[in-house]
Amino acid sequence: MILFVLGLLDIISAIIRGLLIYGIGTSAGFYFGVYEILKGLVFFRSLVSFLDIFAGVFIILATFGYQTAFTWIFVLWLLQKGFFSFFRG
């Protein structure tokens, strides 16, 4: 059940990150960025957690208008990670 919730929150984070490109959801983007960083720190054991921390940092930077080419990479990363968490456990 916890994997389902974490996966759903990853998908929501990806959607919020995608919307930040258009300036939509800046306050929610900050909170989901902090969520991704905290989740990466709590489960800090592998490369996946390290990438979660980077995704959280990029989400927070996007709330301030900083956009890079990594935007879509992190959106796809969070979407696929959230999607595959529905099929684990």
C-alpha angles and dihedrals in degrees: 000000000000091000090053092053094045090048092050090050090050090054091048089049090053092049092048089048090052091050092050088070086070095040094255121136102013096156092047089045092059092051094046090048090055089046092054092048093048092047090051091051094046094050095035102153107104148022090276091064091047090054090049089057090050091048090052092050091050091049090053091047089051090057086064092049099261108143126178139169087265089071095090093037091060092042090054091043093054093042095052093043091051092045094051092047088068090064098046126084 
